[in-house]
Amino acid sequence: MDIPEEIIERVYLKDERAYEELFRLSWDQAVRICWLILRHQQDAEEVAQDAFLKLYVHRQHLQDVRAFRSWFYRILVNTALDKVRKRKAVINIDEIHLSSPSNDILQAERRMLIDGAMRHLSYGERTAVVLVHFIGCTEAEAAEAAGWKLGKLKYRLNRARRVLAQEINEEVKDMVNTKGGVQYV
């Protein structure tokens, strides 16, 4: 999320047009972040809207314009996790798949493997993976965005990596073993 500092400063100074521009520039990324955590499009859009509203209401609390990215990620993550806590029904993430932006079959297979493995992560682990590996935050930025201590983020990230590796390896092994119609598992 690369928003010019000038826009963020104007948002801080309550410039309505700057807020509209910030919204326009960062809406898609905000929804994507929420979707990666929640795995439900309507919930992701609702949470992103709530996060933008919180940003608008609390914009005077932004102490450092350069810290906007991690400050806003923290709002997004906390709002998404609040949605998870309030949810009565459990999302059936088995029915949701990552969509491939290209027609490359290998890319689509990789995304399906990752998508399948991501289902085995807790929301905290998924949040850690999304912030570090999908968005590109440093571990320190991700910990701040999630409102965790660095050690907690590292623990969740390492556990998520182990689970992902195990699940992906099992899936690949199953795919290899079933080739030719014979399953050896």
C-alpha positions, 0 to 999 in steps of 0.5 A: 500500500503505497500512499503518498505521504502528502495524502496521508498528511491531508487526511490527518488535517481532515481534508475530505478530498484526501480521504476520498483519494486515500479510499480510492487508492487503497480500497482494493488492497484493504478488501484483499487483506480482509478476504485473505483473513476471513475467506468470505467476500461480503465479510471482507468488504464489510470489514474494509468499510468498517476499517475505513470508517475507523480510520476516518473517525480516529485519523487524529491519532496517527502520530507519524505519517510514515507509520500509516501503513502499519497503523492502517493494517492494524485497524484492518486486522483487528476489525477482521478478527473482531468479525471472526469473534462475533461470527455465530456460524463457522465459515465453510472455507472448504468451498472457497478457492483462490482464483488464479489471475492468469491462465497458467495451469501450474500457477493455478495448481500452486494456488490450489495447494496453498489454498488447501493448506491455508484451510488448516491454519487458525485465524491468527496463523493465517493473519501472520502469513497474510501480513508477512508473505502476501502483503510483504510486511516485515515481521516487526511491521506485521506484529505491530499491525496485528497488535502482537509482540514480535515473539507471538508473531514469530511463533504463529508464523513458524507454526503456520509455516510448519503446517503449510509445509506439512499439508502441501507435502502431503497433498503433493505426495497424494497427487504423485501416489494417485497418478495412473489411478493407483493410490499408495497412501 
